[in-house]
Amino acid sequence: MSTPKRLVRVLKLASIFVFCLVMLAGNAAAQSTIFSQPSTDVLAKGKIGIRFITKFKPNDEEAKKKFFSFTPRIIVGIGKNVEVGVNLLGNVQPGIDTTTLVPTVKWRFFANEKYKLAAVTGNNLYIPLRNKKYKAGTYTYLQMSKAFKSGTKLTAGSYFFTKNVVAKNASRGGGQFGFEQKINKTFAFASEWMTGQHSSGNLTTGFKIKFNKHFQSNVGYTIANNRAIQGNHFFYTSVGINLN
C-alpha cells in the first residue's frame, strides 16, 4: 500500500476509534470555543473538560502541502465565571515539531440573561518547548456575543499576538468574528473568521454536533486568509468530553 493511501486509512481508522471512544464515554463535552476561537461560554466551577483537535490535509503530497496536526486541551472551571486550561500545540507531521505549552485563562466579566448578551476577556501564554523560534509570547482577546430567540448567536471581538507567535518579527492584532445558527437539538451551523495575514488568520465553517449536554463534536473546513489559492486550506475536527 502506498504511503498516501496508508495515511488516509490510518486517519479514517483513528477517527472511527475516537468517535466510538467518545460515544462510550456517555455524559461528556465542554464547548469553550466556536472552532478555535474563544466563545463567551465558560465552564462552571469544578467542571473539567478535555478536547482533542485535529487539522489535516490528506492530499497534495506532490505539492508538499499534506499534513496532520493533533492538539490536546484541558479546561477547568474555577468559579466566578473564570476558567483556566492548558493546550499542547505544535504536533505536526510531516515536518519539524514546534511543541509549545499554552496555559490559558478566560473570564466572563459580563452576562445579561434578559438580553442574551455576554462578554469575555482572556489570555493564552505560549511557552515553546522544542525547536524554539521565540522565548515566550501571548494571545490576548476581548469578545462579546448576542444571542437571539431564533437560535442565532453572533460573536465579535479583537485580539493581539505578541512578536513571533504567529508571524516572524511581527506583532499581530485585528478582529475576530463568529456566527452560530442552531438547526435542531443536535446540529448547529457555525463559522468563525480571524483577520490577518498570519498562521491563525483564517475562516473556518462547518457544524457543531451535540450528542448530549456533555459531549460535542465539531467538523469544519478552514480556508486561510493568506495563500488560499496556492492550497492553504484544510479539514478541522474536534471532540470534547467532560470528565464530571
C-alpha positions as CSV (number, residue, x, y, z in Angstrom):
1,M,0.0,0.0,0.0
2,S,1.4,3.4,-0.9
3,T,2.2,6.0,1.8
4,P,-0.7,8.4,0.9
5,K,-3.2,5.6,0.9
6,R,-1.8,4.2,4.2
7,L,-2.0,7.6,5.8
8,V,-5.6,8.1,4.7
9,R,-6.6,4.7,6.0
10,V,-4.9,5.4,9.4
11,L,-6.7,8.7,9.6
12,K,-10.1,7.0,8.9
13,L,-9.5,4.3,11.5
14,A,-8.3,6.8,14.1
15,S,-11.4,8.9,13.5
16,I,-13.7,5.9,13.9
17,F,-11.8,4.9,17.1
18,V,-12.1,8.3,18.7
19,F,-15.7,8.6,17.7
20,C,-16.5,5.2,19.3
21,L,-14.5,6.0,22.4
22,V,-16.3,9.3,22.9
23,M,-19.7,7.7,22.5
24,L,-18.9,5.1,25.1
25,A,-18.0,7.9,27.5
26,G,-21.6,8.7,27.9
27,N,-22.1,12.0,29.6
28,A,-19.3,14.0,28.4
29,A,-18.3,17.9,26.5
30,A,-17.4,21.4,27.2
31,Q,-17.7,23.9,24.4
32,S,-15.5,26.8,25.3
33,T,-14.7,27.8,21.7
34,I,-16.6,28.2,18.4
35,F,-13.9,26.2,16.5
36,S,-10.5,27.6,17.5
37,Q,-11.8,31.0,18.5
38,P,-12.9,31.6,22.1
39,S,-16.6,31.7,22.7
40,T,-18.3,33.7,25.5
41,D,-19.1,30.4,27.4
42,V,-17.2,29.3,30.4
43,L,-17.1,26.1,32.4
44,A,-18.9,26.1,35.8
45,K,-16.9,25.8,39.0
46,G,-15.4,22.3,39.4
47,K,-16.1,21.2,35.9
48,I,-13.3,19.6,33.9
49,G,-13.3,19.2,30.2
50,I,-10.8,17.7,27.7
51,R,-10.7,18.4,24.0
52,F,-8.9,16.8,21.1
53,I,-8.4,18.9,17.9
54,T,-7.1,17.6,14.6
55,K,-6.3,19.6,11.5
56,F,-5.3,17.7,8.3
57,K,-4.9,17.7,4.6
58,P,-4.6,14.2,3.3
59,N,-3.9,15.0,-0.4
60,D,-1.5,17.4,-2.3
61,E,1.6,15.2,-1.5
62,E,3.3,16.3,-4.7
63,A,2.8,20.0,-3.7
64,K,4.2,19.1,-0.2
65,K,1.1,20.6,1.4
66,K,0.0,17.3,3.0
67,F,-0.1,17.4,6.8
68,F,-1.7,16.2,10.1
69,S,-1.7,18.0,13.4
70,F,-3.1,17.0,16.8
71,T,-3.8,19.3,19.8
72,P,-4.9,18.0,23.2
73,R,-6.5,20.5,25.6
74,I,-7.8,20.5,29.1
75,I,-10.1,23.2,30.7
76,V,-11.1,23.6,34.3
77,G,-13.8,25.9,35.7
78,I,-12.6,27.6,38.9
79,G,-15.6,29.7,39.7
80,K,-16.7,33.3,39.4
81,N,-17.1,32.9,35.6
82,V,-13.4,32.0,35.2
83,E,-11.9,29.0,33.5
84,V,-8.2,28.0,33.1
85,G,-6.7,25.4,30.9
86,V,-3.6,24.2,29.0
87,N,-3.0,23.3,25.4
88,L,-0.2,21.4,23.7
89,L,0.5,22.8,20.3
90,G,3.0,22.2,17.5
91,N,2.5,18.4,17.0
92,V,2.6,18.4,13.1
93,Q,3.5,15.7,10.7
94,P,5.3,15.7,8.4
95,G,7.7,18.4,9.4
96,I,9.6,19.6,12.5
97,D,7.6,19.6,15.7
98,T,7.5,23.0,17.4
99,T,5.9,21.7,20.6
100,T,4.5,24.6,22.6
101,L,2.8,24.6,26.1
102,V,0.0,27.1,26.2
103,P,-1.6,27.9,29.6
104,T,-4.9,29.8,29.2
105,V,-7.3,31.8,31.3
106,K,-10.7,33.2,30.3
107,W,-13.0,35.5,32.4
108,R,-16.7,36.2,31.5
109,F,-16.9,39.6,33.2
110,F,-20.4,40.4,31.8
111,A,-23.6,38.4,31.2
112,N,-27.2,39.6,30.8
113,E,-29.7,36.8,30.5
114,K,-32.6,39.0,29.7
115,Y,-31.0,40.5,26.6
116,K,-28.7,37.4,26.0
117,L,-25.5,39.4,26.0
118,A,-22.1,38.3,27.2
119,A,-18.5,39.4,27.2
120,V,-15.2,37.7,28.0
121,T,-11.6,38.5,28.0
122,G,-8.6,36.2,28.2
123,N,-5.0,35.4,27.6
124,N,-3.0,32.5,26.2
125,L,0.6,32.2,27.2
126,Y,2.8,30.5,24.6
127,I,5.9,28.7,26.0
128,P,7.9,26.9,23.3
129,L,9.5,23.6,24.3
130,R,11.1,22.3,21.1
131,N,12.6,24.0,18.1
132,K,12.1,27.4,19.7
133,K,11.7,30.4,17.4
134,Y,11.0,32.7,20.4
135,K,11.2,32.6,24.2
136,A,7.6,33.3,25.1
137,G,4.5,35.1,23.8
138,T,0.9,35.8,24.3
139,Y,-2.5,36.0,22.6
140,T,-4.9,38.4,24.3
141,Y,-8.5,38.9,23.3
142,L,-11.8,40.6,24.1
143,Q,-15.1,39.0,22.9
144,M,-18.8,40.0,23.0
145,S,-21.8,38.0,21.9
146,K,-25.5,38.4,21.3
147,A,-27.9,35.5,21.1
148,F,-31.4,35.6,19.6
149,K,-34.6,33.6,20.1
150,S,-34.2,32.2,16.6
151,G,-31.2,30.2,17.7
152,T,-28.7,32.6,16.2
153,K,-25.6,33.8,18.1
154,L,-23.3,36.5,16.9
155,T,-19.8,37.0,18.3
156,A,-17.3,39.8,17.7
157,G,-14.1,41.0,19.3
158,S,-10.5,41.9,18.9
159,Y,-7.2,40.2,19.5
160,F,-3.4,40.8,19.8
161,F,-0.5,38.4,19.4
162,T,2.9,39.4,20.6
163,K,6.1,39.3,18.5
164,N,6.9,36.0,16.7
165,V,3.9,33.9,18.0
166,V,2.1,33.7,14.6
167,A,4.5,35.6,12.3
168,K,8.2,36.2,12.3
169,N,9.4,39.5,13.7
170,A,5.8,40.9,13.8
171,S,3.1,41.7,16.3
172,R,-0.3,40.9,15.0
173,G,-3.6,42.4,16.0
174,G,-7.1,42.6,14.5
175,G,-10.7,41.4,14.7
176,Q,-12.3,38.0,15.2
177,F,-15.9,37.2,14.5
178,G,-18.2,34.2,14.9
179,F,-21.7,33.1,13.7
180,E,-23.7,30.2,15.1
181,Q,-27.1,29.0,14.0
182,K,-29.0,26.3,15.8
183,I,-30.6,23.8,13.4
184,N,-32.1,21.4,16.0
185,K,-31.2,19.9,19.3
186,T,-28.3,18.0,17.8
187,F,-26.9,20.2,15.0
188,A,-25.8,23.8,14.6
189,F,-24.1,25.6,11.7
190,A,-21.1,27.6,12.7
191,S,-18.5,29.9,11.2
192,E,-15.6,31.9,12.5
193,W,-13.1,34.3,11.0
194,M,-9.9,35.9,12.3
195,T,-8.4,38.8,10.3
196,G,-4.7,39.0,9.5
197,Q,-2.1,37.5,7.1
198,H,-0.6,35.0,9.6
199,S,-0.9,31.4,10.6
200,S,-4.1,32.0,12.7
201,G,-5.8,34.3,10.2
202,N,-8.4,32.2,8.5
203,L,-12.1,31.3,8.0
204,T,-13.5,28.1,9.4
205,T,-17.0,26.9,8.5
206,G,-18.8,23.7,9.5
207,F,-21.1,22.1,12.0
208,K,-21.3,21.6,15.8
209,I,-22.8,18.2,16.7
210,K,-24.2,18.0,20.2
211,F,-24.9,14.3,21.1
212,N,-26.0,15.3,24.7
213,K,-25.4,18.1,27.1
214,H,-21.9,16.8,27.9
215,F,-20.5,15.8,24.6
216,Q,-19.9,17.8,21.4
217,S,-18.0,17.4,18.2
218,N,-17.0,20.0,15.6
219,V,-16.4,19.3,11.9
220,G,-15.4,22.0,9.5
221,Y,-13.1,23.3,6.8
222,T,-10.5,26.0,7.2
223,I,-9.5,28.5,4.4
224,A,-6.5,30.7,5.2
225,N,-6.5,34.4,4.5
226,N,-3.1,34.1,3.0
227,R,-2.2,31.8,0.0
228,A,-5.6,30.1,-0.1
229,I,-5.4,29.8,-3.9
230,Q,-2.0,28.1,-3.5
231,G,-3.5,25.4,-1.3
232,N,-3.5,26.8,2.2
233,H,-6.8,25.2,3.3
234,F,-7.5,22.0,5.3
235,F,-10.0,20.0,7.4
236,Y,-10.8,20.7,11.0
237,T,-12.3,18.3,13.5
238,S,-12.6,18.2,17.3
239,V,-14.2,16.2,20.1
240,G,-14.9,17.4,23.6
241,I,-15.6,15.4,26.8
242,N,-16.5,16.4,30.4
243,L,-14.9,14.3,33.0
244,N,-17.5,15.1,35.6
